Amino acid sequence: MKDTKGVERALNFIEENLGTKISLEDIADAANYSQWYFHRLFRVLTGYCVNDYLRKRRLCEASHVLLYTTKSIAKIAKDFQFESQAAFTRSFSSVAGITPGKFRQADRSVDSISCPQSGQELQISQERSNKDESTLYKQSRLRHYRRFLPIKPQ
């Protein structure tokens, strides 16, 4: 599928800009797609929503910084574009299951939290990339409309 190159460009853009404030618009521009099309294509090819992927990659990199530096948690939160230390802690805890402070004090055999693969490592599934665009579009529209279909009583 020709669209995998655009997603790869977007993944590289994300990796290069984890510490800067970027939006879906910026990422879609890097891939040369509209926001609407890019968001759906990214989800189909990678299995992640763009913002979820970005947040989890930032948390993954932040976990390395927590383990291997003495930077304050507030500074790490700011470096990875979280609004506050509290927002960073909530987000980190939801992914890692423990607070950043406890994670830092934990056994050093833990290398990092469970992370999505970085853009260089993420392999776009062949099964997903072999589908033609019309099938992908139909599937995404069907998923969207299923939320609004009434359930028939039995």
C-alpha positions as CSV (number, residue, x, y, z in Angstrom):
1,M,0.0,0.0,0.0
2,K,1.5,3.4,-1.0
3,D,0.2,5.1,2.2
4,T,2.7,3.3,4.4
5,K,5.5,5.8,3.4
6,G,3.4,8.7,4.7
7,V,2.9,7.0,8.0
8,E,6.6,6.2,8.2
9,R,7.3,9.9,7.7
10,A,4.9,10.7,10.4
11,L,6.5,8.2,12.8
12,N,9.9,9.7,12.2
13,F,8.5,13.2,12.7
14,I,7.0,12.1,16.1
15,E,10.3,10.5,17.2
16,E,12.2,13.6,16.3
17,N,9.8,15.9,18.2
18,L,8.9,14.0,21.4
19,G,10.0,16.9,23.5
20,T,8.2,19.6,21.6
21,K,4.6,20.5,21.4
22,I,3.1,18.9,18.3
23,S,-0.5,18.5,17.1
24,L,-2.3,16.1,14.9
25,E,-2.2,18.9,12.2
26,D,1.6,19.0,12.5
27,I,2.0,15.2,12.2
28,A,-0.5,15.0,9.3
29,D,1.4,17.8,7.5
30,A,4.6,15.8,7.9
31,A,2.9,12.9,6.2
32,N,1.3,15.1,3.5
33,Y,-2.2,14.0,4.4
34,S,-5.3,15.7,5.6
35,Q,-5.9,15.3,9.4
36,W,-9.1,13.3,8.8
37,Y,-7.5,10.8,6.4
38,F,-4.2,10.6,8.3
39,H,-5.9,9.9,11.7
40,R,-7.9,7.0,10.2
41,L,-4.9,5.6,8.2
42,F,-2.6,5.8,11.2
43,R,-5.1,3.8,13.3
44,V,-5.6,1.2,10.7
45,L,-1.9,0.7,10.0
46,T,-0.4,0.9,13.5
47,G,-3.3,-0.1,15.8
48,Y,-2.9,3.2,17.7
49,C,-4.8,6.5,17.7
50,V,-2.2,9.2,17.0
51,N,-2.6,11.0,20.3
52,D,-2.4,7.7,22.3
53,Y,0.7,6.7,20.4
54,L,2.3,10.1,21.0
55,R,1.4,10.1,24.7
56,K,2.7,6.5,25.2
57,R,6.0,7.3,23.4
58,R,6.5,10.3,25.5
59,L,5.9,8.3,28.7
60,C,8.3,5.6,27.5
61,E,11.1,8.1,27.0
62,A,10.2,9.8,30.3
63,S,10.6,6.4,32.0
64,H,14.2,6.2,30.7
65,V,14.9,9.7,32.0
66,L,13.4,8.8,35.4
67,L,15.6,5.8,35.7
68,Y,18.9,7.2,34.4
69,T,18.9,10.8,35.5
70,T,18.3,12.8,38.7
71,K,16.0,15.4,37.0
72,S,13.0,16.3,39.0
73,I,9.6,14.8,38.0
74,A,8.2,18.2,37.4
75,K,11.1,19.0,35.0
76,I,10.6,15.7,33.2
77,A,6.9,16.4,32.9
78,K,7.6,19.8,31.4
79,D,10.2,18.4,29.0
80,F,7.8,15.9,27.6
81,Q,5.0,18.4,27.1
82,F,2.7,17.5,30.0
83,E,0.7,20.4,31.4
84,S,1.7,19.7,35.0
85,Q,3.4,17.2,37.2
86,A,0.0,16.0,38.3
87,A,-1.1,15.4,34.7
88,F,2.2,13.5,34.1
89,T,1.7,11.4,37.2
90,R,-1.9,10.5,36.3
91,S,-0.9,9.5,32.8
92,F,2.3,7.6,33.9
93,S,0.3,5.8,36.6
94,S,-2.3,4.7,34.1
95,V,0.3,3.1,31.9
96,A,2.9,1.8,34.4
97,G,0.6,1.0,37.3
98,I,2.8,3.0,39.8
99,T,3.7,6.6,40.2
100,P,6.8,8.1,38.6
101,G,8.5,8.5,42.1
102,K,7.9,4.8,43.0
103,F,9.1,3.8,39.5
104,R,12.3,5.7,40.0
105,Q,12.9,4.0,43.3
106,A,12.0,0.5,42.0
107,D,14.5,-2.2,41.1
108,R,16.8,-1.0,38.4
109,S,16.4,-4.3,36.5
110,V,13.2,-2.7,35.1
111,D,14.4,-0.9,32.0
112,S,11.3,1.0,31.2
113,I,7.5,0.8,31.1
114,S,5.6,-1.1,28.5
115,C,5.8,1.1,25.4
116,P,4.7,1.1,21.9
117,Q,7.6,0.6,19.6
118,S,9.3,3.7,18.4
119,G,8.8,4.8,14.8
120,Q,12.0,3.1,13.7
121,E,11.0,-0.2,15.3
122,L,7.2,-0.2,14.5
123,Q,6.5,-2.6,11.7
124,I,3.3,-1.8,9.9
125,S,1.6,-5.1,9.7
126,Q,1.6,-6.8,6.2
127,E,-1.9,-7.9,6.7
128,R,-3.0,-4.3,7.3
129,S,-0.9,-2.8,4.6
130,N,-2.1,-5.3,1.9
131,K,-5.7,-4.2,2.2
132,D,-6.8,-1.8,-0.4
133,E,-7.9,1.7,0.5
134,S,-11.6,1.2,-0.3
135,T,-11.8,-1.8,2.1
136,L,-10.1,0.3,4.8
137,Y,-12.5,3.1,4.3
138,K,-15.5,0.9,4.4
139,Q,-14.3,-0.8,7.5
140,S,-13.7,2.4,9.3
141,R,-17.1,3.8,8.3
142,L,-18.8,0.7,9.4
143,R,-17.1,0.8,12.8
144,H,-18.2,4.4,13.2
145,Y,-21.9,3.7,12.3
146,R,-22.1,0.6,14.5
147,R,-22.0,2.9,17.6
148,F,-25.3,4.4,16.5
149,L,-27.1,1.3,15.4
150,P,-29.9,0.3,17.8
151,I,-29.6,-3.2,19.3
152,K,-32.6,-5.3,18.5
153,P,-34.2,-7.0,21.6
154,Q,-34.2,-10.8,21.5
